[in-house]
């Protein structure tokens, strides 16, 4: 798994009644884009994440007109 600052980390829920979490990667601490990542989630809290198989890195698409 590789990421850059500004990518999103999408953590898929493990339970039916639990929402997925998506946060912005604000710091990449591993070499060449590797984990761990410092991620800012909704509400502003930040967490150091070592992503597992339930996570994917998503590069945000530029909005039309940007």
N, CA, C and O atoms as a Tripos MOL2 file, in Angstrom:
@<TRIPOS>MOLECULE
protein
  264   263    66     0     0
PROTEIN
NO_CHARGES

@<TRIPOS>ATOM
      1 N           0.8500   -1.1690    0.0000 N.3       1 UNK1
      2 CA          0.0000    0.0000    0.0000 C.3       1 UNK1
      3 C           0.8950    1.2310    0.0000 C.2       1 UNK1
      4 O           1.8500    1.3320    0.7700 O.2       1 UNK1
      5 N           0.5540    2.1720   -0.8960 N.am      2 UNK2
      6 CA          1.3020    3.4280   -0.9770 C.3       2 UNK2
      7 C           0.3200    4.5900   -0.9980 C.2       2 UNK2
      8 O          -0.7820    4.4810   -1.5350 O.2       2 UNK2
      9 N           0.7390    5.7090   -0.4030 N.am      3 UNK3
     10 CA         -0.1160    6.8910   -0.3500 C.3       3 UNK3
     11 C           0.7460    8.1370   -0.3720 C.2       3 UNK3
     12 O           1.9550    8.0880   -0.1480 O.2       3 UNK3
     13 N           0.0940    9.2530   -0.6480 N.am      4 UNK4
     14 CA          0.7320   10.5640   -0.5520 C.3       4 UNK4
     15 C          -0.1620   11.4510    0.2990 C.2       4 UNK4
     16 O          -1.3500   11.1790    0.4730 O.2       4 UNK4
     17 N           0.4230   12.5040    0.8200 N.am      5 UNK5
     18 CA         -0.3510   13.4710    1.6040 C.3       5 UNK5
     19 C          -1.4720   14.0080    0.7260 C.2       5 UNK5
     20 O          -1.2490   14.3780   -0.4270 O.2       5 UNK5
     21 N          -2.6880   14.0480    1.2840 N.am      6 UNK6
     22 CA         -3.8470   14.5140    0.5480 C.3       6 UNK6
     23 C          -4.7350   13.3850    0.0580 C.2       6 UNK6
     24 O          -5.8990   13.6100   -0.2740 O.2       6 UNK6
     25 N          -4.1910   12.1610    0.0100 N.am      7 UNK7
     26 CA         -5.0260   11.0090   -0.3180 C.3       7 UNK7
     27 C          -5.9870   10.7480    0.8350 C.2       7 UNK7
     28 O          -5.7930   11.2390    1.9470 O.2       7 UNK7
     29 N          -7.0270    9.9660    0.5540 N.am      8 UNK8
     30 CA         -7.9710    9.5650    1.5940 C.3       8 UNK8
     31 C          -7.7290    8.1160    1.9600 C.2       8 UNK8
     32 O          -7.4160    7.2890    1.1040 O.2       8 UNK8
     33 N          -7.8780    7.8160    3.2480 N.am      9 UNK9
     34 CA         -7.8380    6.4330    3.7020 C.3       9 UNK9
     35 C          -9.2770    6.0310    4.0040 C.2       9 UNK9
     36 O          -9.9290    6.6230    4.8640 O.2       9 UNK9
     37 N          -9.7640    5.0230    3.2900 N.am     10 UNK10
     38 CA        -11.1340    4.5340    3.4400 C.3      10 UNK10
     39 C         -11.0650    3.2430    4.2420 C.2      10 UNK10
     40 O         -10.5180    2.2370    3.7900 O.2      10 UNK10
     41 N         -11.6370    3.2950    5.4530 N.am     11 UNK11
     42 CA        -11.6590    2.1270    6.3290 C.3      11 UNK11
     43 C         -13.0540    1.5240    6.2450 C.2      11 UNK11
     44 O         -14.0260    2.1310    6.6940 O.2      11 UNK11
     45 N         -13.1500    0.3330    5.6740 N.am     12 UNK12
     46 CA        -14.4390   -0.3320    5.5160 C.3      12 UNK12
     47 C         -14.9040   -0.8950    6.8530 C.2      12 UNK12
     48 O         -14.1120   -1.4420    7.6210 O.2      12 UNK12
     49 N         -16.1930   -0.7530    7.1170 N.am     13 UNK13
     50 CA        -16.7880   -1.2530    8.3400 C.3      13 UNK13
     51 C         -16.7560   -2.7670    8.3920 C.2      13 UNK13
     52 O         -16.8660   -3.4390    7.3660 O.2      13 UNK13
     53 N         -16.6060   -3.2930    9.5830 N.am     14 UNK14
     54 CA        -16.6240   -4.7410    9.7710 C.3      14 UNK14
     55 C         -18.0080   -5.2250   10.2120 C.2      14 UNK14
     56 O         -18.2460   -6.4290   10.3090 O.2      14 UNK14
     57 N         -18.9190   -4.2800   10.4770 N.am     15 UNK15
     58 CA        -20.2430   -4.6090   10.9830 C.3      15 UNK15
     59 C         -21.3100   -3.9620   10.1160 C.2      15 UNK15
     60 O         -21.0970   -2.8750    9.5790 O.2      15 UNK15
     61 N         -22.4470   -4.6150    9.9740 N.am     16 UNK16
     62 CA        -23.5300   -4.1360    9.1200 C.3      16 UNK16
     63 C         -24.0410   -2.7690    9.5510 C.2      16 UNK16
     64 O         -24.2910   -1.9160    8.7000 O.2      16 UNK16
     65 N         -24.2010   -2.5400   10.8380 N.am     17 UNK17
     66 CA        -24.7930   -1.2970   11.3260 C.3      17 UNK17
     67 C         -23.7660   -0.2080   11.6360 C.2      17 UNK17
     68 O         -24.0970    0.7840   12.2850 O.2      17 UNK17
     69 N         -22.5560   -0.3780   11.1890 N.am     18 UNK18
     70 CA        -21.4790    0.5750   11.4470 C.3      18 UNK18
     71 C         -21.0360    1.2270   10.1360 C.2      18 UNK18
     72 O         -20.8390    0.5400    9.1330 O.2      18 UNK18
     73 N         -20.8820    2.5400   10.1470 N.am     19 UNK19
     74 CA        -20.4980    3.2720    8.9380 C.3      19 UNK19
     75 C         -18.9980    3.1370    8.6540 C.2      19 UNK19
     76 O         -18.1850    2.9930    9.5670 O.2      19 UNK19
     77 N         -18.6540    3.1860    7.3580 N.am     20 UNK20
     78 CA        -17.2470    3.2680    6.9670 C.3      20 UNK20
     79 C         -16.6750    4.5850    7.4770 C.2      20 UNK20
     80 O         -17.4130    5.5380    7.7240 O.2      20 UNK20
     81 N         -15.3560    4.6300    7.6340 N.am     21 UNK21
     82 CA        -14.6790    5.8680    8.0070 C.3      21 UNK21
     83 C         -13.7550    6.2720    6.8690 C.2      21 UNK21
     84 O         -13.0610    5.4420    6.2810 O.2      21 UNK21
     85 N         -13.7610    7.5700    6.5730 N.am     22 UNK22
     86 CA        -12.8600    8.1000    5.5510 C.3      22 UNK22
     87 C         -12.1360    9.2890    6.1690 C.2      22 UNK22
     88 O         -12.7600   10.1960    6.7200 O.2      22 UNK22
     89 N         -10.8200    9.2710    6.0680 N.am     23 UNK23
     90 CA        -10.0210   10.3550    6.6030 C.3      23 UNK23
     91 C          -8.9570   10.7790    5.6090 C.2      23 UNK23
     92 O          -8.5940   10.0290    4.7020 O.2      23 UNK23
     93 N          -8.4660   11.9940    5.7950 N.am     24 UNK24
     94 CA         -7.4210   12.5360    4.9180 C.3      24 UNK24
     95 C          -6.0510   12.2130    5.4890 C.2      24 UNK24
     96 O          -5.7960   12.4240    6.6750 O.2      24 UNK24
     97 N          -5.1760   11.7030    4.6430 N.am     25 UNK25
     98 CA         -3.8100   11.4180    5.0660 C.3      25 UNK25
     99 C          -3.0520   12.7450    5.1240 C.2      25 UNK25
    100 O          -2.8770   13.4190    4.1090 O.2      25 UNK25
    101 N          -2.6070   13.1060    6.3260 N.am     26 UNK26
    102 CA         -1.9100   14.3830    6.5110 C.3      26 UNK26
    103 C          -0.4040   14.2090    6.6580 C.2      26 UNK26
    104 O           0.3490   15.1800    6.5850 O.2      26 UNK26
    105 N           0.0370   12.9570    6.8680 N.am     27 UNK27
    106 CA          1.4790   12.6950    6.9600 C.3      27 UNK27
    107 C           1.7320   11.2250    6.6360 C.2      27 UNK27
    108 O           1.0170   10.3410    7.1060 O.2      27 UNK27
    109 N           2.7490   10.9830    5.8330 N.am     28 UNK28
    110 CA          3.1880    9.6230    5.5040 C.3      28 UNK28
    111 C           4.4980    9.4000    6.2340 C.2      28 UNK28
    112 O           5.4730   10.1140    6.0000 O.2      28 UNK28
    113 N           4.5280    8.4110    7.1190 N.am     29 UNK29
    114 CA          5.7190    8.2120    7.9470 C.3      29 UNK29
    115 C           6.6070    7.0650    7.4820 C.2      29 UNK29
    116 O           7.7290    6.9210    7.9680 O.2      29 UNK29
    117 N           6.1270    6.2550    6.5570 N.am     30 UNK30
    118 CA          6.9290    5.1490    6.0390 C.3      30 UNK30
    119 C           7.7170    5.5800    4.8080 C.2      30 UNK30
    120 O           7.4390    6.6270    4.2240 O.2      30 UNK30
    121 N           8.6940    4.7770    4.4160 N.am     31 UNK31
    122 CA          9.4810    5.1020    3.2210 C.3      31 UNK31
    123 C           8.6720    4.8910    1.9410 C.2      31 UNK31
    124 O           7.8940    3.9410    1.8480 O.2      31 UNK31
    125 N           8.8480    5.7540    0.9770 N.am     32 UNK32
    126 CA          8.2350    5.6340   -0.3520 C.3      32 UNK32
    127 C           6.7150    5.4690   -0.3130 C.2      32 UNK32
    128 O           6.1550    4.6820   -1.0760 O.2      32 UNK32
    129 N           6.0490    6.2060    0.5720 N.am     33 UNK33
    130 CA          4.5920    6.1790    0.6250 C.3      33 UNK33
    131 C           3.9960    5.0500    1.4340 C.2      33 UNK33
    132 O           2.7790    4.8690    1.4430 O.2      33 UNK33
    133 N           4.8290    4.2940    2.1100 N.am     34 UNK34
    134 CA          4.3530    3.1620    2.9010 C.3      34 UNK34
    135 C           3.8180    3.6180    4.2580 C.2      34 UNK34
    136 O           4.1670    4.7030    4.7240 O.2      34 UNK34
    137 N           2.9770    2.8070    4.8950 N.am     35 UNK35
    138 CA          2.4670    3.1190    6.2260 C.3      35 UNK35
    139 C           3.5960    3.1530    7.2470 C.2      35 UNK35
    140 O           4.6880    2.6470    6.9900 O.2      35 UNK35
    141 N           3.3320    3.7470    8.4000 N.am     36 UNK36
    142 CA          2.0550    4.2410    8.9060 C.3      36 UNK36
    143 C           1.7250    5.6260    8.3730 C.2      36 UNK36
    144 O           2.5840    6.3490    7.8660 O.2      36 UNK36
    145 N           0.4240    5.9750    8.5100 N.am     37 UNK37
    146 CA         -0.0830    7.2670    8.0600 C.3      37 UNK37
    147 C          -0.7300    7.9910    9.2290 C.2      37 UNK37
    148 O          -1.4170    7.3840   10.0500 O.2      37 UNK37
    149 N          -0.5010    9.3000    9.2920 N.am     38 UNK38
    150 CA         -1.2440   10.1350   10.2220 C.3      38 UNK38
    151 C          -2.4770   10.5940    9.4650 C.2      38 UNK38
    152 O          -2.3660   11.2530    8.4310 O.2      38 UNK38
    153 N          -3.6510   10.2480    9.9740 N.am     39 UNK39
    154 CA         -4.9100   10.4710    9.2760 C.3      39 UNK39
    155 C          -5.8220   11.3730   10.0970 C.2      39 UNK39
    156 O          -6.0030   11.1680   11.2980 O.2      39 UNK39
    157 N          -6.4000   12.3820    9.4260 N.am     40 UNK40
    158 CA         -7.3750   13.2740   10.0780 C.3      40 UNK40
    159 C          -8.7750   12.8210    9.6610 C.2      40 UNK40
    160 O          -9.1270   12.8390    8.4810 O.2      40 UNK40
    161 N          -9.5590   12.4170   10.6550 N.am     41 UNK41
    162 CA        -10.9120   11.9500   10.4060 C.3      41 UNK41
    163 C         -11.9190   13.0600   10.6670 C.2      41 UNK41
    164 O         -11.5790   14.1240   11.1840 O.2      41 UNK41
    165 N         -13.1700   12.7850   10.2950 N.am     42 UNK42
    166 CA        -14.2600   13.7400   10.4980 C.3      42 UNK42
    167 C         -14.2890   14.1630   11.9640 C.2      42 UNK42
    168 O         -14.0930   13.3450   12.8630 O.2      42 UNK42
    169 N         -14.5310   15.4220   12.1840 N.am     43 UNK43
    170 CA        -14.5270   15.9500   13.5380 C.3      43 UNK43
    171 C         -13.1610   16.4790   13.9440 C.2      43 UNK43
    172 O         -13.0150   17.0770   15.0110 O.2      43 UNK43
    173 N         -12.1480   16.2590   13.0890 N.am     44 UNK44
    174 CA        -10.8270   16.8350   13.3330 C.3      44 UNK44
    175 C          -9.8650   15.9660   14.1170 C.2      44 UNK44
    176 O          -8.7070   16.3490   14.2790 O.2      44 UNK44
    177 N         -10.2980   14.8040   14.6140 N.am     45 UNK45
    178 CA         -9.3420   13.9960   15.3830 C.3      45 UNK45
    179 C          -8.3610   13.3090   14.4390 C.2      45 UNK45
    180 O          -8.7110   12.9070   13.3300 O.2      45 UNK45
    181 N          -7.1300   13.1860   14.9110 N.am     46 UNK46
    182 CA         -6.0670   12.5730   14.1180 C.3      46 UNK46
    183 C          -5.6130   11.2950   14.7970 C.2      46 UNK46
    184 O          -5.6150   11.1810   16.0230 O.2      46 UNK46
    185 N          -5.2220   10.3320   13.9630 N.am     47 UNK47
    186 CA         -4.8100    9.0360   14.4910 C.3      47 UNK47
    187 C          -3.7130    8.4740   13.6050 C.2      47 UNK47
    188 O          -3.7580    8.6160   12.3830 O.2      47 UNK47
    189 N          -2.7370    7.8400   14.2170 N.am     48 UNK48
    190 CA         -1.6890    7.1440   13.4760 C.3      48 UNK48
    191 C          -2.2530    5.7760   13.0960 C.2      48 UNK48
    192 O          -2.6710    5.0090   13.9640 O.2      48 UNK48
    193 N          -2.2620    5.4720   11.7880 N.am     49 UNK49
    194 CA         -2.9090    4.2670   11.2940 C.3      49 UNK49
    195 C          -1.9060    3.3700   10.5800 C.2      49 UNK49
    196 O          -1.1420    3.8160    9.7240 O.2      49 UNK49
    197 N          -1.9300    2.0990   10.9550 N.am     50 UNK50
    198 CA         -1.2190    1.0380   10.2520 C.3      50 UNK50
    199 C          -2.3170    0.2570    9.5320 C.2      50 UNK50
    200 O          -2.8840   -0.6640   10.1200 O.2      50 UNK50
    201 N          -2.6390    0.5940    8.2740 N.am     51 UNK51
    202 CA         -3.8100    0.0240    7.6060 C.3      51 UNK51
    203 C          -3.7480   -1.4930    7.4460 C.2      51 UNK51
    204 O          -2.6950   -2.0860    7.2080 O.2      51 UNK51
    205 N          -4.9290   -2.0870    7.5880 N.am     52 UNK52
    206 CA         -5.0670   -3.5210    7.3920 C.3      52 UNK52
    207 C          -5.7910   -3.8120    6.0960 C.2      52 UNK52
    208 O          -5.9170   -2.9450    5.2300 O.2      52 UNK52
    209 N          -6.2600   -5.0280    5.9710 N.am     53 UNK53
    210 CA         -6.9220   -5.4560    4.7400 C.3      53 UNK53
    211 C          -8.2930   -4.8080    4.5460 C.2      53 UNK53
    212 O          -8.8690   -4.9040    3.4630 O.2      53 UNK53
    213 N          -8.8160   -4.1550    5.5690 N.am     54 UNK54
    214 CA        -10.1120   -3.4740    5.4740 C.3      54 UNK54
    215 C          -9.9680   -2.0250    5.0080 C.2      54 UNK54
    216 O         -10.9470   -1.2790    5.0130 O.2      54 UNK54
    217 N          -8.7690   -1.6200    4.6080 N.am     55 UNK55
    218 CA         -8.4990   -0.2280    4.2240 C.3      55 UNK55
    219 C          -8.0510   -0.1330    2.7640 C.2      55 UNK55
    220 O          -7.4020   -1.0350    2.2350 O.2      55 UNK55
    221 N          -8.4150    0.9790    2.1320 N.am     56 UNK56
    222 CA         -7.9080    1.2850    0.7960 C.3      56 UNK56
    223 C          -7.5350    2.7640    0.7410 C.2      56 UNK56
    224 O          -8.1500    3.6010    1.4020 O.2      56 UNK56
    225 N          -6.5290    3.0630   -0.0520 N.am     57 UNK57
    226 CA         -6.1200    4.4480   -0.2820 C.3      57 UNK57
    227 C          -6.8320    4.9360   -1.5340 C.2      57 UNK57
    228 O          -6.8120    4.2690   -2.5680 O.2      57 UNK57
    229 N          -7.4660    6.1090   -1.4370 N.am     58 UNK58
    230 CA         -8.1850    6.6900   -2.5650 C.3      58 UNK58
    231 C          -7.6190    8.0720   -2.8530 C.2      58 UNK58
    232 O          -7.5290    8.9120   -1.9570 O.2      58 UNK58
    233 N          -7.2420    8.3040   -4.0930 N.am     59 UNK59
    234 CA         -6.7590    9.6160   -4.4990 C.3      59 UNK59
    235 C          -7.9600   10.4600   -4.8940 C.2      59 UNK59
    236 O          -8.7060   10.0810   -5.7970 O.2      59 UNK59
    237 N          -8.1630   11.5980   -4.2340 N.am     60 UNK60
    238 CA         -9.3230   12.4370   -4.5800 C.3      60 UNK60
    239 C          -9.2480   12.9110   -6.0140 C.2      60 UNK60
    240 O          -8.1840   13.2870   -6.5070 O.2      60 UNK60
    241 N         -10.3770   12.8870   -6.6710 N.am     61 UNK61
    242 CA        -10.4800   13.3760   -8.0520 C.3      61 UNK61
    243 C         -10.6950   14.8890   -8.0240 C.2      61 UNK61
    244 O         -11.4930   15.3780   -7.2250 O.2      61 UNK61
    245 N         -10.0000   15.6380   -8.8780 N.am     62 UNK62
    246 CA        -10.2160   17.0810   -8.9120 C.3      62 UNK62
    247 C         -11.6600   17.3770   -9.3430 C.2      62 UNK62
    248 O         -12.2110   16.7280  -10.2320 O.2      62 UNK62
    249 N         -12.2430   18.3660   -8.6890 N.am     63 UNK63
    250 CA        -13.5990   18.7570   -9.0520 C.3      63 UNK63
    251 C         -13.5610   19.5030  -10.3650 C.2      63 UNK63
    252 O         -12.5880   20.1860  -10.6840 O.2      63 UNK63
    253 N         -14.6300   19.3610  -11.1200 N.am     64 UNK64
    254 CA        -14.7150   20.0410  -12.4080 C.3      64 UNK64
    255 C         -14.7060   21.5430  -12.1610 C.2      64 UNK64
    256 O         -15.4430   22.0410  -11.3100 O.2      64 UNK64
    257 N         -13.8910   22.2500  -12.8900 N.am     65 UNK65
    258 CA        -13.7790   23.6890  -12.7400 C.3      65 UNK65
    259 C         -12.6080   24.1090  -11.8660 C.2      65 UNK65
    260 O         -12.3050   25.2980  -11.7720 O.2      65 UNK65
    261 N         -11.9390   23.1420  -11.2180 N.am     66 UNK66
    262 CA        -10.7560   23.4790  -10.3900 C.3      66 UNK66
    263 C          -9.5180   23.5560  -11.2390 C.2      66 UNK66
    264 O          -8.4330   23.8260  -10.7250 O.2      66 UNK66
@<TRIPOS>BOND
     1     1     2 1
     2     2     3 1
     3     3     4 2
     4     3     5 am
     5     5     6 1
     6     6     7 1
     7     7     8 2
     8     7     9 am
     9     9    10 1
    10    10    11 1
    11    11    12 2
    12    11    13 am
    13    13    14 1
    14    14    15 1
    15    15    16 2
    16    15    17 am
    17    17    18 1
    18    18    19 1
    19    19    20 2
    20    19    21 am
    21    21    22 1
    22    22    23 1
    23    23    24 2
    24    23    25 am
    25    25    26 1
    26    26    27 1
    27    27    28 2
    28    27    29 am
    29    29    30 1
    30    30    31 1
    31    31    32 2
    32    31    33 am
    33    33    34 1
    34    34    35 1
    35    35    36 2
    36    35    37 am
    37    37    38 1
    38    38    39 1
    39    39    40 2
    40    39    41 am
    41    41    42 1
    42    42    43 1
    43    43    44 2
    44    43    45 am
    45    45    46 1
    46    46    47 1
    47    47    48 2
    48    47    49 am
    49    49    50 1
    50    50    51 1
    51    51    52 2
    52    51    53 am
    53    53    54 1
    54    54    55 1
    55    55    56 2
    56    55    57 am
    57    57    58 1
    58    58    59 1
    59    59    60 2
    60    59    61 am
    61    61    62 1
    62    62    63 1
    63    63    64 2
    64    63    65 am
    65    65    66 1
    66    66    67 1
    67    67    68 2
    68    67    69 am
    69    69    70 1
    70    70    71 1
    71    71    72 2
    72    71    73 am
    73    73    74 1
    74    74    75 1
    75    75    76 2
    76    75    77 am
    77    77    78 1
    78    78    79 1
    79    79    80 2
    80    79    81 am
    81    81    82 1
    82    82    83 1
    83    83    84 2
    84    83    85 am
    85    85    86 1
    86    86    87 1
    87    87    88 2
    88    87    89 am
    89    89    90 1
    90    90    91 1
    91    91    92 2
    92    91    93 am
    93    93    94 1
    94    94    95 1
    95    95    96 2
    96    95    97 am
    97    97    98 1
    98    98    99 1
    99    99   100 2
   100    99   101 am
   101   101   102 1
   102   102   103 1
   103   103   104 2
   104   103   105 am
   105   105   106 1
   106   106   107 1
   107   107   108 2
   108   107   109 am
   109   109   110 1
   110   110   111 1
   111   111   112 2
   112   111   113 am
   113   113   114 1
   114   114   115 1
   115   115   116 2
   116   115   117 am
   117   117   118 1
   118   118   119 1
   119   119   120 2
   120   119   121 am
   121   121   122 1
   122   122   123 1
   123   123   124 2
   124   123   125 am
   125   125   126 1
   126   126   127 1
   127   127   128 2
   128   127   129 am
   129   129   130 1
   130   130   131 1
   131   131   132 2
   132   131   133 am
   133   133   134 1
   134   134   135 1
   135   135   136 2
   136   135   137 am
   137   137   138 1
   138   138   139 1
   139   139   140 2
   140   139   141 am
   141   141   142 1
   142   142   143 1
   143   143   144 2
   144   143   145 am
   145   145   146 1
   146   146   147 1
   147   147   148 2
   148   147   149 am
   149   149   150 1
   150   150   151 1
   151   151   152 2
   152   151   153 am
   153   153   154 1
   154   154   155 1
   155   155   156 2
   156   155   157 am
   157   157   158 1
   158   158   159 1
   159   159   160 2
   160   159   161 am
   161   161   162 1
   162   162   163 1
   163   163   164 2
   164   163   165 am
   165   165   166 1
   166   166   167 1
   167   167   168 2
   168   167   169 am
   169   169   170 1
   170   170   171 1
   171   171   172 2
   172   171   173 am
   173   173   174 1
   174   174   175 1
   175   175   176 2
   176   175   177 am
   177   177   178 1
   178   178   179 1
   179   179   180 2
   180   179   181 am
   181   181   182 1
   182   182   183 1
   183   183   184 2
   184   183   185 am
   185   185   186 1
   186   186   187 1
   187   187   188 2
   188   187   189 am
   189   189   190 1
   190   190   191 1
   191   191   192 2
   192   191   193 am
   193   193   194 1
   194   194   195 1
   195   195   196 2
   196   195   197 am
   197   197   198 1
   198   198   199 1
   199   199   200 2
   200   199   201 am
   201   201   202 1
   202   202   203 1
   203   203   204 2
   204   203   205 am
   205   205   206 1
   206   206   207 1
   207   207   208 2
   208   207   209 am
   209   209   210 1
   210   210   211 1
   211   211   212 2
   212   211   213 am
   213   213   214 1
   214   214   215 1
   215   215   216 2
   216   215   217 am
   217   217   218 1
   218   218   219 1
   219   219   220 2
   220   219   221 am
   221   221   222 1
   222   222   223 1
   223   223   224 2
   224   223   225 am
   225   225   226 1
   226   226   227 1
   227   227   228 2
   228   227   229 am
   229   229   230 1
   230   230   231 1
   231   231   232 2
   232   231   233 am
   233   233   234 1
   234   234   235 1
   235   235   236 2
   236   235   237 am
   237   237   238 1
   238   238   239 1
   239   239   240 2
   240   239   241 am
   241   241   242 1
   242   242   243 1
   243   243   244 2
   244   243   245 am
   245   245   246 1
   246   246   247 1
   247   247   248 2
   248   247   249 am
   249   249   250 1
   250   250   251 1
   251   251   252 2
   252   251   253 am
   253   253   254 1
   254   254   255 1
   255   255   256 2
   256   255   257 am
   257   257   258 1
   258   258   259 1
   259   259   260 2
   260   259   261 am
   261   261   262 1
   262   262   263 1
   263   263   264 2
@<TRIPOS>SUBSTRUCTURE
     1 UNK1         2 RESIDUE 1 A UNK
     2 UNK2         6 RESIDUE 1 A UNK
     3 UNK3        10 RESIDUE 1 A UNK
     4 UNK4        14 RESIDUE 1 A UNK
     5 UNK5        18 RESIDUE 1 A UNK
     6 UNK6        22 RESIDUE 1 A UNK
     7 UNK7        26 RESIDUE 1 A UNK
     8 UNK8        30 RESIDUE 1 A UNK
     9 UNK9        34 RESIDUE 1 A UNK
    10 UNK10       38 RESIDUE 1 A UNK
    11 UNK11       42 RESIDUE 1 A UNK
    12 UNK12       46 RESIDUE 1 A UNK
    13 UNK13       50 RESIDUE 1 A UNK
    14 UNK14       54 RESIDUE 1 A UNK
    15 UNK15       58 RESIDUE 1 A UNK
    16 UNK16       62 RESIDUE 1 A UNK
    17 UNK17       66 RESIDUE 1 A UNK
    18 UNK18       70 RESIDUE 1 A UNK
    19 UNK19       74 RESIDUE 1 A UNK
    20 UNK20       78 RESIDUE 1 A UNK
    21 UNK21       82 RESIDUE 1 A UNK
    22 UNK22       86 RESIDUE 1 A UNK
    23 UNK23       90 RESIDUE 1 A UNK
    24 UNK24       94 RESIDUE 1 A UNK
    25 UNK25       98 RESIDUE 1 A UNK
    26 UNK26      102 RESIDUE 1 A UNK
    27 UNK27      106 RESIDUE 1 A UNK
    28 UNK28      110 RESIDUE 1 A UNK
    29 UNK29      114 RESIDUE 1 A UNK
    30 UNK30      118 RESIDUE 1 A UNK
    31 UNK31      122 RESIDUE 1 A UNK
    32 UNK32      126 RESIDUE 1 A UNK
    33 UNK33      130 RESIDUE 1 A UNK
    34 UNK34      134 RESIDUE 1 A UNK
    35 UNK35      138 RESIDUE 1 A UNK
    36 UNK36      142 RESIDUE 1 A UNK
    37 UNK37      146 RESIDUE 1 A UNK
    38 UNK38      150 RESIDUE 1 A UNK
    39 UNK39      154 RESIDUE 1 A UNK
    40 UNK40      158 RESIDUE 1 A UNK
    41 UNK41      162 RESIDUE 1 A UNK
    42 UNK42      166 RESIDUE 1 A UNK
    43 UNK43      170 RESIDUE 1 A UNK
    44 UNK44      174 RESIDUE 1 A UNK
    45 UNK45      178 RESIDUE 1 A UNK
    46 UNK46      182 RESIDUE 1 A UNK
    47 UNK47      186 RESIDUE 1 A UNK
    48 UNK48      190 RESIDUE 1 A UNK
    49 UNK49      194 RESIDUE 1 A UNK
    50 UNK50      198 RESIDUE 1 A UNK
    51 UNK51      202 RESIDUE 1 A UNK
    52 UNK52      206 RESIDUE 1 A UNK
    53 UNK53      210 RESIDUE 1 A UNK
    54 UNK54      214 RESIDUE 1 A UNK
    55 UNK55      218 RESIDUE 1 A UNK
    56 UNK56      222 RESIDUE 1 A UNK
    57 UNK57      226 RESIDUE 1 A UNK
    58 UNK58      230 RESIDUE 1 A UNK
    59 UNK59      234 RESIDUE 1 A UNK
    60 UNK60      238 RESIDUE 1 A UNK
    61 UNK61      242 RESIDUE 1 A UNK
    62 UNK62      246 RESIDUE 1 A UNK
    63 UNK63      250 RESIDUE 1 A UNK
    64 UNK64      254 RESIDUE 1 A UNK
    65 UNK65      258 RESIDUE 1 A UNK
    66 UNK66      262 RESIDUE 1 A UNK
